[in-house]
Amino acid sequence: MKKLRISSGINLHSFPKDDIFEYIRQGLMFHKKVGFDAADFSCRLIDLMGENWQQGIDTVLQDSEKIGVRFEVCHLPFGVKIGGTEEEVAPFNASVHRSIDAAKQLGVDFAVLHPNTTTVPRLSFDKQQQYDDVMAHLSPFAEHAAKIGLNIVVENMRPVPQIFPFHRYCAEPEELCTIADALGIGICWDFGHANIAGLRQSEALTYVGSRLRMLHVNDNFAWDDNHVAPFMGKIDWADAMKGLSIVGFDGLLNFELSAARIPDCARESFANYVVNVAGELCSLIDA
């Protein structure tokens, strides 16, 4: 059986964020206890570190080295709409550039970017304009990352269902690969996003091919981005893992899960479920 190393965000534990560094430290210790090999760093945590965030990242790096669980991947800020006002875009761009520097300082292997597109009616969808907007938006980030030696990847998007025919640029693998190739970067594949987009995972991943560098493993019911654990939604995981087998993926099986409503008494059991599910997914890769 092909055995992939596993990681997730540190949100699976319940320690409060009053002391952000202790929150991160407890998250890493929780990861080690339940059997994760690595962790996924959310750059939104940087905002909680204050003006001395560089010193804060050093503290996080030292703790991860002591505990023995490294932040190998991270999620750069997202949420702004391309083409927004200068008041919206300027602070967001500054946050992404700061996060790129922090990710490099933390030593992550891959940092994921959203193209930050939106769902639009198909009647008004202009692929060339969407491409131009995304390239103008992401190019400065890709240039910054390349300059300092940080590997970034772009993530497939999911449409927000509407009552009219709609589309979201970078929800289709062809669009996503066009952007990745133009920027000279790899791809992060989000299984949940692909499920909402109605894609057959194995076929889409075959198209992505060797561009695949990073995963967001989560499940849903093909309507909302629920971020539930695998086998708790409707994704065909046998087909999804077939896609990983076809492209020869050997990176992290990186879980991106929602844990906000899980009671404290059940969090370790839930994390153990995730670890066990990782083994089941790995068994499907060779099936």
C-alpha positions in Angstrom: 0.0 0.0 0.0 1.3 3.5 -0.9 1.6 5.4 2.4 1.4 9.2 2.1 2.4 11.4 5.0 -0.5 13.4 6.5 -1.1 16.9 7.7 -3.9 19.3 8.6 -4.6 22.7 9.9 -4.1 23.1 13.7 -7.8 24.0 14.2 -8.6 20.5 15.3 -7.7 21.1 18.9 -9.7 23.4 21.3 -7.1 25.5 23.0 -8.2 29.2 23.0 -6.5 31.8 20.9 -6.0 34.3 23.8 -2.3 33.5 23.6 -1.7 32.9 19.9 1.7 31.3 20.4 0.4 28.9 23.0 -2.5 28.1 20.7 -0.1 27.2 17.9 2.1 25.3 20.3 -0.8 23.3 21.7 -1.9 22.6 18.1 1.4 21.2 17.1 1.5 19.0 20.2 -2.0 17.8 19.5 -0.9 16.9 15.9 2.0 14.9 17.2 -0.1 13.1 19.8 -2.7 11.9 17.3 -0.2 11.0 14.6 0.0 13.7 12.0 3.4 14.1 10.2 3.2 17.8 9.5 0.9 20.8 9.8 -0.8 23.4 7.6 -0.2 27.0 8.7 -3.0 29.6 8.2 -1.4 33.0 7.5 -4.5 34.6 9.1 -2.7 33.8 12.4 -0.1 36.4 11.5 -2.6 39.2 12.1 -2.9 38.0 15.7 0.8 38.3 16.3 0.9 42.1 16.1 3.6 44.4 14.7 6.4 42.0 15.8 5.1 39.2 13.6 8.7 38.3 12.3 9.7 37.6 15.9 6.5 35.7 16.3 7.2 33.5 13.3 10.6 32.7 14.8 8.9 31.6 18.0 6.6 29.3 16.0 9.5 27.9 14.0 11.5 27.1 17.2 8.4 25.5 18.8 7.7 23.3 15.7 11.3 22.2 15.7 11.2 21.3 19.4 7.9 19.4 19.1 8.9 17.7 15.9 6.0 18.7 13.7 6.9 21.1 10.9 4.6 23.5 9.1 5.2 22.1 5.6 2.4 23.9 3.8 0.4 27.0 4.4 -2.6 29.0 3.1 -2.0 32.6 2.0 -4.8 35.1 2.7 -7.9 35.0 0.4 -11.3 36.6 0.2 -10.8 39.8 -1.8 -12.6 40.0 -5.2 -10.4 40.8 -8.2 -11.3 44.1 -9.6 -12.4 45.5 -6.2 -11.8 49.0 -5.0 -8.3 50.3 -4.1 -9.5 50.5 -0.5 -10.3 46.8 -0.5 -7.4 45.5 -2.7 -4.4 47.5 -1.3 -4.5 46.2 2.3 -5.2 42.7 1.0 -2.3 42.8 -1.3 0.0 44.0 1.5 -1.3 41.1 3.7 -0.4 38.5 1.0 3.1 40.0 0.5 3.6 39.9 4.2 2.4 36.3 4.4 4.7 35.3 1.6 7.6 36.6 3.6 6.4 34.8 6.7 5.9 31.5 4.9 9.5 31.7 3.6 10.7 32.5 7.1 8.7 29.6 8.5 10.2 27.3 5.9 7.1 25.9 4.3 7.4 23.8 1.2 4.3 25.1 -0.6 2.0 28.1 0.0 -1.4 28.2 -1.7 -3.0 31.1 -3.4 -6.6 31.6 -4.5 -7.2 33.3 -7.8 -10.0 35.2 -6.0 -12.4 34.9 -8.9 -16.2 35.1 -8.4 -19.2 33.2 -9.8 -20.7 35.0 -12.8 -23.6 34.3 -15.2 -22.4 32.3 -18.2 -24.1 34.9 -20.5 -21.6 37.5 -19.3 -18.6 35.2 -18.7 -15.6 36.4 -20.7 -12.7 33.9 -20.4 -10.1 36.2 -21.8 -11.0 39.0 -19.4 -11.1 36.6 -16.5 -7.6 35.3 -17.5 -6.3 38.9 -17.8 -7.7 39.9 -14.4 -6.4 36.8 -12.6 -2.9 37.2 -14.1 -2.8 40.9 -13.2 -3.9 40.0 -9.6 -1.5 37.1 -9.0 1.6 38.0 -11.0 3.0 40.4 -8.3 2.6 37.6 -5.7 4.3 35.0 -7.9 7.2 37.4 -8.7 7.7 38.1 -5.0 7.6 34.4 -4.1 10.1 33.5 -6.9 12.4 36.3 -5.8 12.7 35.0 -2.2 12.6 31.3 -3.2 9.1 30.3 -1.9 7.1 27.7 -3.9 3.5 28.9 -4.4 0.6 27.0 -5.9 -2.8 28.1 -7.2 -6.0 26.4 -6.0 -9.0 25.2 -8.0 -12.1 27.2 -7.2 -15.7 26.2 -6.7 -18.7 28.0 -8.1 -21.4 29.4 -5.7 -24.6 27.7 -7.0 -27.1 30.2 -8.5 -30.6 29.8 -10.1 -29.1 30.9 -13.5 -26.4 29.2 -15.6 -23.1 30.2 -14.0 -19.4 29.7 -14.0 -16.3 30.6 -12.0 -13.0 30.9 -13.6 -10.4 28.3 -12.3 -13.2 25.9 -11.4 -12.3 24.0 -14.5 -8.9 22.2 -14.7 -8.1 23.7 -18.1 -8.5 27.3 -16.8 -6.5 26.5 -13.6 -3.6 24.9 -15.6 -3.5 27.9 -18.0 -3.0 30.2 -15.0 -0.4 27.9 -13.3 1.6 27.5 -16.5 1.6 31.2 -17.2 2.8 32.0 -13.7 5.3 29.1 -13.7 3.8 27.5 -10.5 2.2 24.3 -9.4 -1.4 23.5 -8.4 -3.2 22.8 -5.1 -6.2 20.5 -5.7 -9.2 20.9 -3.4 -11.4 17.8 -3.6 -14.4 19.6 -2.1 -14.2 22.5 -4.6 -14.0 20.0 -7.5 -17.0 18.1 -6.1 -19.1 21.3 -6.1 -18.0 22.1 -9.6 -19.3 18.7 -10.7 -16.0 17.3 -11.9 -14.9 13.7 -12.1 -11.9 13.9 -9.8 -9.8 11.3 -11.6 -10.3 12.9 -15.0 -9.6 16.4 -13.7 -6.5 15.3 -11.9 -5.2 13.5 -15.0 -5.5 16.8 -16.8 -3.6 18.6 -14.0 -0.9 15.9 -14.1 2.6 16.7 -13.0 1.5 20.3 -12.0 0.0 18.8 -8.8 2.0 19.8 -5.7 -0.5 20.1 -2.8 -3.9 18.9 -1.7 -6.9 20.1 0.3 -8.7 17.0 1.4 -12.3 17.5 2.5 -15.8 16.3 1.7 -19.2 17.9 1.1 -22.6 17.3 -0.5 -21.8 19.1 -3.7 -23.7 22.3 -2.7 -21.8 24.2 0.0 -18.1 24.1 1.0 -18.7 22.2 4.2 -15.1 21.0 4.8 -16.3 17.7 6.5 -14.1 14.7 6.8 -13.8 12.2 3.9 -16.7 9.7 3.7 -19.0 12.1 5.6 -20.1 13.7 2.3 -20.7 12.5 -1.3 -17.3 12.5 -2.9 -16.3 9.3 -4.7 -13.0 8.7 -2.9 -12.1 5.6 -4.8 -12.2 7.7 -8.0 -10.4 10.7 -6.3 -7.6 8.4 -5.1 -7.4 6.9 -8.6 -6.6 10.4 -9.8 -3.7 10.6 -7.4 -2.4 7.2 -8.5 -2.6 8.3 -12.2 -0.4 11.4 -11.6 1.9 9.6 -9.2 1.3 12.1 -6.4 3.7 11.5 -3.4 3.2 14.7 -1.4 1.2 15.3 1.8 -2.3 14.1 2.2 -3.3 17.5 3.7 -6.7 17.7 5.4 -8.6 21.0 5.4 -11.5 20.5 7.8 -14.0 22.5 9.8 -13.9 21.7 13.5 -15.7 24.7 15.0 -18.7 22.8 16.2 -16.9 19.7 17.5 -17.2 19.6 21.3 -13.9 19.4 23.3 -14.6 15.9 24.4 -14.8 14.6 20.9 -11.9 16.4 19.2 -9.2 13.8 19.8 -11.6 11.1 18.6 -12.3 13.1 15.5 -8.6 13.6 14.8 -8.1 9.8 15.3 -10.9 9.3 12.7 -9.0 11.5 10.3 -5.8 9.6 10.8 -7.6 6.3 10.2 -9.4 7.7 7.2 -6.0 8.7 5.8 -5.0 5.1 5.9 -8.1 4.1 4.1 -7.5 6.7 1.4 -4.0 5.5 0.9 -5.3 1.9 0.5 -7.5 3.2 -2.4 -4.6 4.7 -4.2 -3.3 1.2 -5.1 -6.7 -0.4 -5.5 
